[in-house]
Amino acid sequence: MASVSAACSRFGAPMQLSLKTSSRQISIQNPRMVSMVWATSGAKFARNSRASRFQMCAAKPETVDRVCSIVKEQLALTPDAAITPDSKFSDLGADSLDTVEIVMKLEEEFDIIVPEDNSGNIATIQEAADLIHKLVEQKVAT
């Protein structure tokens, strides 16, 4: 039975997904949605197969940059303040009211509506950018 491991690289463009099995390695440039199917034994593939779907980190670098700019502006940080996609709002000095104001500014900037149940789950720049990407894609699809 072959084992499969996957790694997502977010640093630098283009984003890349690498899949490694015991017999080969597959690289996919700019993955959005990847489906994987594997079997417990080759002879019983149809009967014992499982499928898995997972969403890749899909936010564009420009979206992450815009979120960083908005956060800097809302928190009155200096332009040279070090903010990365992994920066937590709380580590940057944001309290719950600041976070609500950041979400409101993101809604205005990207012309989206962030559902209240999602707004409480945004803790980092990357989480905000990924949610924005998802909501913009949903808006375009409708």
N, C-alpha and C positions, 0 to 999 in steps of 0.2 A: 504494500500500500504506500503510495506517495504522500509525503507531507507537503503542505503548502503554507508558505509564509508570505505576508504582504507588508510592504513599507511604503509610506507616503512621504515624499520629500517636499516641503513647502518653501524651502529656501532657494530662491532664484527661480527664474522663469526659464523654460516651462516647467510646470509641476510634473512629477513623474511617479508612476506606481511601478514597483518591481515585485514580481511574483517569482518565487523560487520553488521548484519541485526537486525531487531527487535526480531527475533526468535532464532538466533544462531550466533556464531563466527567461522570463518574459518581461519586457519593459513596455509600458504604455505611457505615451506623452499626453498631458492635459486630460486626465480621466475625470469624468463627471459622475457617472454611475457605472459600476462594474458588477457584473453577475458572475458568480463562480459556481460551478457544479463539480462535485467530486463523488467518487463511488468508493464503497468499502471493498468491493472486489470487481475485477473487470468482467467476469462472466455474469454477474448479477447486477449489472449497471442500472438497467431500467427498474428493477425491483427495489434495490437498496440505494437509490441515489438521493442526495439531499441538495438543495439549492440555497444559496445565501446571497442577499443583496446588501450592500452597504454604501452609504453616501460618503463621498470623498470631501475633504476640505476644499470647497469650491470657490471661495471668495477671491476676486481678482485683486492683485496688488494695489491697483488704483483705489479700490473700495477701502482697503485697509488704510491706505494713506489718507483718504478723506475722513475716515472715522478718527484717525489719530489727530488730524487738524481740528475736528469738531471737539474732541475731548480736551485738547490743549486750550482751545478758546473758552469752553464752558467752565473749565477749572482754573482759568487764568494762569496757565503755566507759561513759562518762557518759551519762545520759539525753538530754543536749542535743548529743551528738556528731552531726556532720553525716554522714548516710548517705543515699545516693541509690540508685536501682535500678542504676546503673552502677558503684557502688562495688565494687572488687575486694576479696576477703577478704584477700589478701596486702597490699594497701595499708592495710588496717585493722589490720595487725599479726598476722594469723593465719599460723601455720606449718601444716605438713601434718597434725599431730596435732589442732590447733584445727579445721581443716577437717573432719576425720573426726568430731570431737565435734559440730560444727554439723550435719552431715548426720544423725547419730544423733538429735539433738534435734529436727530437722525431721521425721524418721520418726515419732518419738514424738508430736509435736504434731499432725501431720496424719494419723496412723494409716495410714502407707504404708510400703512397702519400696522403697528406692532401690537398683536393681541396681548392683553394684560397677563395672561398665564405665561407668555414667553418673556415678557419684559423683566420678570423677576429672576429669570435664569441667565441673564446676561451679566457676566462678571469680568470678562476680558475684552480687549480690542478685537481679537480674532473671533470670539463668539458673536460679538455685535456684527462684524463684517459678514460672517457666514449666514447669520439670520437675515441680514439685509439682502444678500445675494438670493437666498431662498424666497423671500417675499417679493422681490423684484421679478424673479422668474415666474412666480405664481401669478403676478399681476399681468405680465406679458402674455401668459398662456390663456388668460380669460378674455 
